[in-house]
């Protein structure tokens, strides 16, 4: 009888512990998401996917390309980045540094293309509870 009572208490404790562990993992997973937008941008830079990158564009984006630099509307920036990737066949992206600033995340890396390598900087900012790209720079590495 004593062993049965002990086994019942042990079973209740296991259930409580399991419930607590699941609840804690759910709470912690909700807080382990910072920087996921910059990670997705980096992933799409590796494949030269301008369409996916443009999903993170702010209403206006500062673009720097060889020979030009200006602020463009989201629609203009999408077309410019698509044209840039189409003319430079992206073969990869090597992330050099990724970090967090008070206003959002950023990354620095080398975009590898058939026409040469480009030092690439992406700057994101927090806007309406999500991160958006405010600036991208592509500078030819000589």
C-alpha positions as a LaTeX table, in Angstrom:
\begin{tabular}{lrrr}
\hline
Residue & $x$ (\AA) & $y$ (\AA) & $z$ (\AA) \\
\hline
Unk1 & 0.00 & 0.00 & 0.00 \\
Unk2 & 2.82 & 2.38 & 0.87 \\
Unk3 & 4.50 & 1.69 & $-2.50$ \\
Unk4 & 1.23 & 2.36 & $-4.37$ \\
Unk5 & 0.84 & 5.71 & $-2.62$ \\
Unk6 & 4.47 & 6.58 & $-3.37$ \\
Unk7 & 4.04 & 5.63 & $-7.07$ \\
Unk8 & 0.93 & 7.84 & $-7.36$ \\
Unk9 & 2.74 & 10.84 & $-5.87$ \\
Unk10 & 5.71 & 10.25 & $-8.15$ \\
Unk11 & 3.39 & 10.11 & $-11.17$ \\
Unk12 & 1.77 & 13.43 & $-10.17$ \\
Unk13 & 5.18 & 15.03 & $-9.76$ \\
Unk14 & 6.28 & 13.80 & $-13.21$ \\
Unk15 & 3.14 & 15.26 & $-14.80$ \\
Unk16 & 3.66 & 18.61 & $-13.07$ \\
Unk17 & 7.32 & 18.71 & $-14.07$ \\
Unk18 & 6.50 & 17.83 & $-17.69$ \\
Unk19 & 3.81 & 20.53 & $-17.84$ \\
Unk20 & 6.19 & 23.07 & $-16.33$ \\
Unk21 & 8.98 & 22.12 & $-18.76$ \\
Unk22 & 6.68 & 22.49 & $-21.77$ \\
Unk23 & 5.36 & 25.85 & $-20.57$ \\
Unk24 & 8.87 & 27.13 & $-19.93$ \\
Unk25 & 10.11 & 26.04 & $-23.36$ \\
Unk26 & 7.17 & 27.82 & $-25.03$ \\
Unk27 & 7.87 & 31.04 & $-23.13$ \\
Unk28 & 11.58 & 30.91 & $-23.91$ \\
Unk29 & 11.01 & 30.19 & $-27.60$ \\
Unk30 & 8.91 & 33.35 & $-27.86$ \\
Unk31 & 11.92 & 35.39 & $-26.73$ \\
Unk32 & 14.54 & 33.63 & $-28.86$ \\
Unk33 & 13.45 & 35.22 & $-32.15$ \\
Unk34 & 15.43 & 38.49 & $-32.36$ \\
Unk35 & 17.33 & 38.93 & $-35.56$ \\
Unk36 & 15.37 & 36.40 & $-37.56$ \\
Unk37 & 14.59 & 39.00 & $-40.23$ \\
Unk38 & 18.27 & 39.76 & $-40.79$ \\
Unk39 & 18.94 & 36.01 & $-40.94$ \\
Unk40 & 16.30 & 35.64 & $-43.65$ \\
Unk41 & 17.80 & 38.54 & $-45.59$ \\
Unk42 & 21.27 & 36.94 & $-45.37$ \\
Unk43 & 19.83 & 33.62 & $-46.56$ \\
Unk44 & 18.22 & 35.33 & $-49.55$ \\
Unk45 & 21.40 & 37.26 & $-50.37$ \\
Unk46 & 23.15 & 33.88 & $-50.71$ \\
Unk47 & 20.76 & 32.91 & $-53.50$ \\
Unk48 & 20.27 & 36.38 & $-54.98$ \\
Unk49 & 16.54 & 36.29 & $-54.31$ \\
Unk50 & 15.52 & 39.94 & $-54.71$ \\
Unk51 & 11.81 & 39.15 & $-54.42$ \\
Unk52 & 12.21 & 37.66 & $-50.94$ \\
Unk53 & 14.60 & 40.40 & $-49.81$ \\
Unk54 & 12.16 & 43.06 & $-50.98$ \\
Unk55 & 9.53 & 41.73 & $-48.57$ \\
Unk56 & 11.58 & 43.46 & $-45.86$ \\
Unk57 & 11.98 & 46.81 & $-47.64$ \\
Unk58 & 10.78 & 49.93 & $-45.87$ \\
Unk59 & 8.56 & 52.37 & $-47.79$ \\
Unk60 & 11.76 & 54.09 & $-48.95$ \\
Unk61 & 15.15 & 52.38 & $-49.20$ \\
Unk62 & 18.59 & 53.95 & $-49.54$ \\
Unk63 & 20.46 & 51.98 & $-52.23$ \\
Unk64 & 24.13 & 52.31 & $-53.04$ \\
Unk65 & 25.36 & 50.58 & $-56.18$ \\
Unk66 & 28.52 & 51.15 & $-58.21$ \\
Unk67 & 28.15 & 54.61 & $-59.72$ \\
Unk68 & 24.88 & 55.55 & $-58.02$ \\
Unk69 & 23.36 & 56.14 & $-54.63$ \\
Unk70 & 19.89 & 57.43 & $-53.85$ \\
Unk71 & 16.71 & 56.89 & $-51.87$ \\
Unk72 & 14.06 & 54.94 & $-53.76$ \\
Unk73 & 10.46 & 54.01 & $-53.17$ \\
Unk74 & 9.90 & 50.35 & $-52.31$ \\
Unk75 & 8.66 & 49.61 & $-55.86$ \\
Unk76 & 11.69 & 51.29 & $-57.44$ \\
Unk77 & 14.12 & 49.61 & $-55.04$ \\
Unk78 & 12.66 & 46.17 & $-55.82$ \\
Unk79 & 13.23 & 46.67 & $-59.54$ \\
Unk80 & 16.76 & 48.07 & $-59.07$ \\
Unk81 & 17.86 & 45.16 & $-56.85$ \\
Unk82 & 16.27 & 42.62 & $-59.24$ \\
Unk83 & 18.14 & 44.21 & $-62.16$ \\
Unk84 & 21.39 & 44.28 & $-60.17$ \\
Unk85 & 21.10 & 40.57 & $-59.31$ \\
Unk86 & 20.10 & 39.68 & $-62.89$ \\
Unk87 & 23.11 & 41.54 & $-64.33$ \\
Unk88 & 25.52 & 40.09 & $-61.78$ \\
Unk89 & 24.41 & 36.42 & $-61.37$ \\
Unk90 & 24.77 & 35.89 & $-57.62$ \\
Unk91 & 26.72 & 32.77 & $-56.67$ \\
Unk92 & 26.84 & 33.27 & $-52.91$ \\
Unk93 & 27.13 & 35.54 & $-49.92$ \\
Unk94 & 29.78 & 35.28 & $-47.24$ \\
Unk95 & 28.64 & 36.83 & $-43.97$ \\
Unk96 & 31.48 & 38.70 & $-42.28$ \\
Unk97 & 29.64 & 40.31 & $-39.38$ \\
Unk98 & 26.13 & 40.58 & $-38.03$ \\
Unk99 & 25.09 & 42.79 & $-35.17$ \\
Unk100 & 22.48 & 44.79 & $-33.39$ \\
Unk101 & 22.20 & 48.55 & $-33.14$ \\
Unk102 & 19.73 & 50.54 & $-31.06$ \\
Unk103 & 17.48 & 50.98 & $-34.09$ \\
Unk104 & 17.70 & 47.40 & $-35.47$ \\
Unk105 & 20.01 & 44.77 & $-36.93$ \\
Unk106 & 22.69 & 45.02 & $-39.59$ \\
Unk107 & 25.04 & 42.75 & $-41.48$ \\
Unk108 & 28.24 & 43.08 & $-43.48$ \\
Unk109 & 29.43 & 40.53 & $-45.99$ \\
Unk110 & 30.69 & 39.79 & $-49.47$ \\
Unk111 & 28.22 & 39.16 & $-52.29$ \\
Unk112 & 29.85 & 36.82 & $-54.81$ \\
Unk113 & 28.79 & 37.29 & $-58.42$ \\
Unk114 & 30.00 & 36.39 & $-61.90$ \\
Unk115 & 31.10 & 40.03 & $-62.37$ \\
Unk116 & 33.10 & 40.27 & $-59.15$ \\
Unk117 & 32.60 & 40.49 & $-55.42$ \\
Unk118 & 30.66 & 43.25 & $-53.70$ \\
Unk119 & 31.09 & 44.37 & $-50.12$ \\
Unk120 & 27.49 & 44.41 & $-48.94$ \\
Unk121 & 25.97 & 46.24 & $-45.97$ \\
Unk122 & 22.35 & 45.83 & $-44.94$ \\
Unk123 & 20.82 & 48.08 & $-42.29$ \\
Unk124 & 17.43 & 47.33 & $-40.78$ \\
Unk125 & 15.26 & 49.35 & $-38.42$ \\
Unk126 & 12.36 & 48.59 & $-36.15$ \\
Unk127 & 9.07 & 49.87 & $-37.52$ \\
Unk128 & 5.59 & 48.94 & $-36.32$ \\
Unk129 & 6.87 & 45.94 & $-34.34$ \\
Unk130 & 8.85 & 44.43 & $-37.22$ \\
Unk131 & 12.21 & 45.02 & $-38.83$ \\
Unk132 & 12.48 & 46.56 & $-42.28$ \\
Unk133 & 15.44 & 47.27 & $-44.53$ \\
Unk134 & 16.27 & 50.95 & $-44.60$ \\
Unk135 & 19.55 & 50.74 & $-46.53$ \\
Unk136 & 21.58 & 48.36 & $-48.70$ \\
Unk137 & 25.05 & 49.09 & $-50.07$ \\
Unk138 & 26.81 & 47.10 & $-52.80$ \\
Unk139 & 30.41 & 48.26 & $-53.31$ \\
Unk140 & 32.66 & 46.48 & $-55.81$ \\
Unk141 & 35.72 & 44.93 & $-54.16$ \\
Unk142 & 38.83 & 45.64 & $-56.23$ \\
\hline
\end{tabular}
